């Protein structure tokens, strides 16, 4: 879909240089994808902040226990 809008040329040039995209059109198409990815990452990070940490959890012992169980069943 073709859409016409005015962009700040200096901003577009700078975005093009840092994006690594081969064309300015590809750069402009990448910007919404980058914005969406960053916002989704922020939402996931906010969810992690809501989790309660169990300080008594020993993830190393659990990892060893699971590995031992797999070895004994295989």
N, C-alpha and C positions, 0 to 999 in steps of 0.2 A: 504494500500500500504506500503510495507516495504521499508525503506530508511536507508542507512547506512551512518553515518558521525561521526566524532570525536568530543567529547565534553570535555570541561575542567571538570574533575571529581569533583574538589572542588566546582565549580560553580553549577554543577548538584546536588551535595549533599545539598548545601545550598538552592537551588531552591526547591528541594524536601521537605526539612524541613519546609519552609515557605508557601508552596502551600496548604498544607492540603490534598493533593491527596493521595490515598492509595498506589500507585505504582509510580516508576520512569517513566514508560511508560505513565501513565496518566498525570504525571507532564509535560513531554515533549509535549504531545498532547494539554495541556492547554495553553502553552506559546503563540502560535500563536493567540488563541482566546483572550487572555489578551491584546496582542499587538494591535489587530484589535479594540477591545473595547476602549482602551485608545486613539487611533488615531481618532476614530469616535467621542469620547467625546470632544477631542481637537477641531475638526472641528465645532462641535455645539457651543462650547464656543467662537470660533472665529466669528461665525455668530452673536452671541449675542452682541459682541463688535461693530458690524456694525450697530446695531439698534440705532435709535435716541430716546432719552428719552424725554417724554412729561412731564415736571415738573408740569403742570397744572392738570394732571390726578389725580382724587381722587378715587382710587380703592375701598376704604371702602364705599363711597357713592354709587358707581355703584353696589357693592355687595348687599347693603341694598335695592337699587332700584329693582334689579332683584328678590330678595327674596320676596319683597312686591308684585311685578307683578305676581310671581308664586302663592302666597297665594290668590291673588284676582281672578285668573283664575281657581283655583282648586276647 
